[in-house]
Amino acid sequence: MSFNEDSRVKIPAILHLCRLGYDYIPKKLQHRDEETNIFPDFFKQTIAAINKFSEHQAAVLLEEIGLKLKYDDLGRDF
């Protein structure tokens, strides 16, 4: 058995997070915004549920956050 970063760190961390209730999303199934590293579908759904926003309001918020991250140093405003 080879010992490398995957076998010693990544896989145990993924397993631990799955046991805590997080969902693992394989890389080929990830649909994230490359510029912000945000998963837009999850973001809009979760923000709408937490804040009782409409889908449109959540989409507008996501767009605003994307603009702030794009034009603000290190996303401090976010």
Secondary structure by P-SEA (a helix, b strand, c coil): cccccccccaaaaaaaaaaabbbbbcccccccccccccaaaaaaaaaaaaacccaaaaaaaaaaaaaaaacccccccc
